[in-house]
Amino acid sequence: MTCAELVELVTAFLDGALDPETEERFVHHLSICEGCDIYVEQMRRTVAEVGQVGPEGLSGETRDRLLDAFRTFPRD
């Protein structure tokens, strides 16, 4: 699995929605790629924090900055 593939699947992984074979490949990639391991941990934290904020709790600027950060994440 490449880093780009992992990024595309991270939400499904965090939701427990990957099939067993794909999840195994995902977890293996995390075990050999420190950058992706850090990325997934950041995503876990983001989901936990943002999950506590209602839609009215984010300003338009904050929402736009978050979206921009995810769009510009480095891919291989």
C-alpha positions in Angstrom: 0.0 0.0 0.0 1.3 3.5 -0.8 1.0 6.5 1.4 -1.6 8.0 -1.0 -3.7 4.9 -0.8 -3.6 5.0 3.0 -4.7 8.6 3.0 -7.7 7.7 0.8 -8.7 4.9 3.2 -8.0 6.5 6.6 -11.6 7.4 7.3 -12.8 3.9 6.5 -10.0 2.5 8.7 -11.0 4.8 11.7 -14.7 3.8 11.2 -13.7 0.1 11.2 -15.2 -0.3 7.7 -12.2 -1.8 5.8 -12.4 -5.4 4.6 -9.9 -7.7 6.5 -7.4 -7.9 3.7 -7.3 -4.1 3.1 -7.1 -3.5 6.9 -4.1 -5.9 7.1 -2.3 -4.0 4.3 -3.2 -0.7 6.0 -1.9 -1.8 9.4 1.3 -3.2 7.8 1.9 0.1 6.0 1.6 1.9 9.4 4.1 -0.4 10.9 6.7 0.6 8.3 5.9 4.2 7.6 6.4 6.7 10.5 4.9 9.5 8.5 1.6 7.7 7.9 1.6 6.5 11.5 1.8 10.1 12.7 -0.9 11.1 10.1 -3.3 8.5 11.3 -2.8 9.5 14.9 -3.4 13.2 14.0 -6.6 12.1 12.2 -7.7 10.2 15.3 -7.2 13.3 17.5 -8.9 15.6 14.9 -11.9 13.3 14.8 -12.1 13.2 18.6 -11.8 17.0 18.9 -14.0 18.0 16.0 -16.6 15.5 17.1 -17.1 17.5 20.2 -17.8 20.7 18.2 -21.2 21.4 16.7 -21.4 23.0 13.2 -22.1 26.3 14.8 -18.9 26.1 16.8 -16.6 26.5 13.8 -16.1 29.9 12.1 -16.0 30.0 8.4 -12.3 30.8 8.5 -11.6 27.8 10.8 -13.6 25.5 8.5 -11.7 26.8 5.4 -8.4 26.4 7.1 -9.1 22.8 8.1 -10.3 22.0 4.6 -7.2 23.6 3.1 -4.9 21.6 5.5 -6.4 18.3 4.4 -6.2 19.3 0.7 -2.5 20.1 0.9 -1.4 17.1 2.9 1.7 15.7 1.2 1.2 12.6 -0.9 3.8 10.4 -2.5 
